[in-house]
Amino acid sequence: MIEIEEAITQAHREEWARVVAAMAKRFGNLDMAEEASAEAFATAIVRWPVDGVPANPGAWLTTTAKRKAIDRIRRENKRDDKQKEAQILYSNDQSEPLEAIEDERLRLIFTCCHPALSMEARVALTLRMVGGLTMAEIARAFLVQETTMGQRITRAKAKIRVARIPYRTPSAEELPARVSGVLAVLFLVFNEGYLASGPDQDPIRPGLTGEAIRLTRLIRALLPDDGEVTGLLALMLLTEARRTARVSASGELVPLGEQDRGAWNAALIAEGHQLVRERLAADAAPGRYQILAAINAVHTSAKHVRDTDWSQVVALYDQLVRLDPSPVIALNRAVAVAEVDGPEVALATVDGLDDRLAGYHAYHATRAELLRRLGLSQKSRAAYDKAIELAGNIAETAYLTRRRDDLGAA
C-alpha cells in the first residue's frame, strides 16, 4: 500500500498541473478539469492496489481524467439542452420565481411535474428534459420499447401545448401535490447512476447518484414532515453506501451477497439508519420509499450475508406488494422468499411473472440463479443466455457470462 501511495504521490507531483492545464485548454473549464483530475486520482487509489501500478502512471491518470471530463460534459450538455426545451415548451409570460425553491434545477423539476399530466408522463418528460437521460435509458427504466416511450413523451408535449399548461414554478402550497412525481424522477435518476442501464456508459455514474441525493436533501428541507421524502433519502443513502463494492476491479458486477461489507460507507449507513428509525418513531403508515429504505436497513445491518434477517425482508416486501403490486416488486420479493422457503417455492412465483417480465433481463437472471440452485444446469444456462442478451450494463453482462460459463464445470 505504501508503494501505491508513493506512486500516486509522484504521479500527482509530476502530472497534476499538466493534466489540468491540458484539459482546461481542451474543454475550456478549469473547475471541471480539476474535478475530473481529482476523480482520476480517487479511482487510482481504489484500482491500483488491486490491479497494480501501471507502467506509466501519468499517462493512466491523464487518460482516466479525460474520460471523466468527457462524460461530465456530455451529461451537462444534454441537461442544458433539455432544460431550454422545457422552458420553450412551457412558454408563458406569467412565469414567476418561487423563493421557497432556490435551486434552479429542483425548481424546474417541480415545474415540469404538473398535476395535469399523468404521473408516468410527468416522470418521463422530466427525465428527458431535466435529468438529461436518453430516450433509451428512460424506456429501460419503464420496461418498454424506446419507440413506445417516445410516443408517450410526444403526447405529453402535445397536451401541454393544447391545454396551455403554464411553465410556472408552483407555490409553496402546491408542492405537496407535485412531490410524488418529483420523487419518482429522482429515484429513477439515482437508479441510472447506481447501475447504468446502457452499454455506452460507465457501470457506475456517481455524478447522477450524487445529484439525486443533493436534490432529495433539498426537498426534505422544504418538506421535513413528508415521510416519503425522508424514506427516499434514506433509501438513496443506504444504497449509495454500497457503491464502491458494487463493481469489481475487473469491471464485473458484485451481487449483494458477495460484496466486501467492510468497504461500505459507514457514515452513509448510519445516517440512513437514523432516518429509517425516525420514520418508525413517527408511527404512521409507511409509503413505498419508506418500506424500500427499511429493506435496505435490514441488509446493511447484517455484518455478513448469513446474518441477514430474511424473514423480516419478506415481511417488508409483503407490505410493499400491497402498496405496489408491480411484477418487479414481486420478482424482488421472490429472491427473499428463496432464502426463507427455498428456491423451488421462489421459482414458482418467478415463472408466474413471465408474461409481464419476459423482456426484463433481471427476470431471466433471477430464474437462472434459482435453476442453478435446483441443479437444473441446462435450463439455467438458457436463462443466463436470455439475461445476457437483454442486459445493457457491461458489468452485469460480465457477471452473468461468468456465472453461465461456470455451469460447464458443475
N, C-alpha and C positions, 0 to 999 in steps of 0.2 A: 504493500500500500504506500510505503514511503517513496518507492521508486516512481509510482504513478503520480503522486503529488509533485515530486520533483520534475517529472517530465512535463506536467501541465504548467507548473510554475515557469519553467524555462520557455515553453512554447508561448505562454502568456506574455512574458517579457519581450520575446523576440517578434511575436506575430500580432499582438493585440492592436497596436496603433496602425499597423499596415492593413490588417483586415478591415478594421472600422473605417479607415480612410478610403480604401478601395470601394467598399460597399456604399459608403455615403456619397462618393462620386458617382457610382453607377445608379443608385436609386434616389439620390437627392434628399435623403432624410437621415440626419446624423443620429437622432434618438432611436430610430428604427434599427440603424446599423449597430449601435451599441447594444440594443436589446437582443438582436439576433446573435451577436458575438457572445454575449453572456449566456444565451441558451445553448450555444455550441459548446462552451466550456462546461456548462452544467451536464450536458449529455456525455462529455468526455469523462467526467467524474464517475458516472454510472457505468459507461461502456468499457472503458479501458481496463479497470480491474478484472473484468470478465474476459474480454477479447484480447487483452494485451495492448501495450503501447504501439501505435502504428510506426512504420519505418520513418515516416515524415509527419510528425505531429502537427507542424504548422500547416501543411497542405490539407491534412484531415480536418483541422479546425476551420480553415478557410472555406473548404467545400461545404461542410456542415452548416456554417454560418450563412453562406449564400442561399442554401436550400431553405433555411429557416426564414430568411428575409423575403425570398420569392413567395413562399407560402403565405406569409403575413400580408404582403402587398396584394396578392390575388384576393384574399378574403376581404381586405379593406376596400379594394376597388369594386368588388361585387356589391358589398354592403352599401357603399355610397351611391352607386347607380340605382339600386333598388329603393333607397330612401328618396331619391329625386323622383323616381317613378311614382312612388306613393303620394308625394306631395302634389304632383301633376294630376294624378288620378282623382284625388280628393280636393281639387281646387275649389276654394270657397273664400270669398272676400271677408267673411266674418270670423276667420280663424283668430284665436286669441290664446295667449300663453297661459299655462297653469302653473302658478308659483309652487303648488304643492309637489309637483314633479319637476325637479331641477335638472335631472339628467335627460339630455336630448334624445338619446336612443330609447330610453324607457318611455318617455313621453310619446314617441312615435309608435311604439308597440301598443300602448294603451289606446291611441287614436285609431289604429288600424283594427283593433279588436272591437268593432262596433256591434252592438247587440242586434242590429237589424239583419246582420248576416248570420248564417248558420254557424255553429261552433266549428265545424270542420272547415268551412270557408274562411273564417277568421284566422284559424291556425295556419292553414296552408298559405293564405295570402301574406300573412305577416312573416312567415318563414322565408318566403320568396323575396319580399320587398325589404325587410329589415334585417332578417337573420343572415342573408347572403347565401343561403343554401341553394343548390341547384335543383332543377325540377326532378332530376333522377333521385337525389337524396331525399327530397320530400316524398316522392312516390314510394320509396322503400320504407320510409317511416310509417306510411299509411297502409302498406302492404297492397298497393295497387299498381297498375301499369302506368308508365310515365305519361302516355297519351291521355289516360283517364284523369290523372291529376292535372294535366294541362287544361283539359276541358273544364274541370271544376274551377280552376283559378280564373279562366276566361269568363265563365258565367258569373263569378263573384264580382269581377271588374265591371261587367255589364250591368249588374244590379246596382252597383254604386252609382254608375252614370245615370241610369234610368230613374232610380229613386232619389237621385240628387242627395245622397248621403254626404253630409259635410265633413271636410277634413278639419276637425276641431278637437283640441285637447279636452278631455272630459273634466267636469268639475269634480271637486273632492267628493261630493255626494254620489257621483256616477261611478266612482272607482270600483265599489264592491260588485256592481253589475257586470263589469268587464274583467275582473281579476281572474276568473276561471280560464278565460281564453288566453290571457297573458301567461298564466302559469303553464298552460299546455304548450305554448310556444317555447318557453324557456326550458321545459322538460325535454322537448324534442331536440332543441339546440344542444343541451347538455349531453344527451344520448349520442348525438352525432359526433360530439367531441370526445366522449369517453371511449367509443369504439366506432370509427368511421365506417360507413356502410358501403363505400365505393373503393375500387382498386387503385384509383388515381390520387389517393390521399394517404398521408401517414396514418398508421393504425390508430394512434392516439393524437388528438388535436387539443392540447391544453389551452390554446387561445380561446376555443369555444367553451370549454368547461369553466374556465376562469371567468369569462364574461357572463355566462349564465348564473354563476354563483354571485358575482358582483351585483347584477341586476335584481336577483332574488333578495339579497340583503337590503337593497334599497326599497323594495316593495314591503318587506317586513317592517322597515322603519315607518312607512306610510300607513300600514295596516297591521299593527302589532297584535291585535286580538283575533286575526284571521288564522284559524287553525291549519288550514291547508297551505297557507304561505309558509308558516313555520314548519309544517311537515315536509314541504318540498325542499326547503333549505336544509333540513336535517338529512333528507334522502341524498341530496347532492353532496353534502359534506362527507357522509359515510361512504358514498361510492367513490368520490374523489380521493379519499384516504387510501384507497387500494390501487390507485392508478399506476404507480411505479412498479408494482408487482404484477401488473396485468399482462405485459408482453415481455418475453424473454430476450436475452441479449442477441439471440439468433433471429429475432423477429417473429417468434411463434406465440400465439395466444396461450396464456396460462390460466386454466379454469380456477374457480374459487378454491376448490379443494386441494389444489396443488400449489397455491401461492405461498410465498415466504411471508408469513404474518409479521415477522419482525421488521419487514420493510414497509409495513403500513404506517401511515402518518398518525401518530398517537394524538397529536393536538386536535386534528380534524375529527378523529373518532370521539374524543372527549367532548368536543363541542356538539357533535351530532347527538351523542347520547343524552347530553343535558337538555337539548331541545325536545327529544322524544319524551324524557321524563316530565318536562314542562307541560306537554300536551296530555300526558296521562294524568297529571295532577289537576288538569282543567275539568276532568270528569264530564267531558262532552263526547257525543258520538263522533268517532273519527271518520275522516274522509279518505279518499283513495291514496293521496300522498302520505298522509299520516300512517296508514297501515303499511305502505311500502317502506317507509322510514323505520317502522317498528321491526319489520322483517330483517332489514339490513342491520338493525341494532342487535338482533339475536345472532346474526352471522359474525359481526365484529366483536361480540362479547366472548366468543369462543376462542381460546388460545390455540386450539387445534381443531381441524375439521371433525375429528371424532368426538369432540366435546359439544358440538352443535346440538341445540335442543330442537330436533326436527319436528317433534310433536307440536311444539309451540309455533313453528313456522307453518305447519299445515293448518293449525287453528287460525292463524292470522290470514292465510290465503282463503280459508272458508269465509271469513268476514269480507275479504276483498271481492270474492266471487259474487257475493250478494249485492255489492255496490256496482261492480263492473264485471258482468258475466261474459267477458270477451274471450275468444279462443286462446289468445296469447296468455292471459291470466290463467286459464285452465291448464295450459301447457306448463307454465312455471310451477303451478301447484302440483302437477303430476311428478315433477322432478323431486319435490319434497316428499310426496307420497311414496316414491320408490325407496326412500331411506327409512320410512316407517313400516310400510306394509309389503315392501319387496317390489322388484322390477316387473313381475308379471301383472300385478294389480295396476301399476302405473301404466304399463303398455296398453292395457285395455282402454284406459282413458285417452291416451295419446292417439291410438288408432281411430277413436271416435271423432277426432278433430280433422281427419284427412280432407274432408270436403271443404273445410274453411281455411286450412293452412297448407295446402299442397304446394303452394308457391313460396313458402317461407322456409329459408334454409335451416333455421333453428328447430323447426318441427322435425325435419329429417335427421338432424344431428342428434336430437334427443332420442328419437327412435333407434338410431344406430347404437347409442350407448346402452340403451335398455336391452336391445337384442344381443349386444356383446355380453352383457352380464348374464343373460339367459343361455349363453353358449351357442347361439344361432349365428355363427360366423358368416355364412353365405348371405343371409338376409341383412345382417349388419353391414356387410361390405356394400351391398346395393344401396342401403340407406345413406352410407357415407358418400357414395358416388353422387347421389342426388343432392346432398347437402353441399358438397364441393362445387357442383355445377351452379348452384343458386347463390352461394356465398360470394360477397363482393370484397370483403375486407381481406387483405393479404395475410394478416396474422391468423385469422380464423381458418383460411384456406390451408395454411401451413400446418396448423394443429390438426385439422380434420384429415389431411392427407397422411400425416404420420400415424394417426390412430387407425386409419384404414389399412395402411401398409403393415402395421404391427399385427394385424389379424393373420397375415401369412405365416407368422411364426407360432401362432396359437394352436 
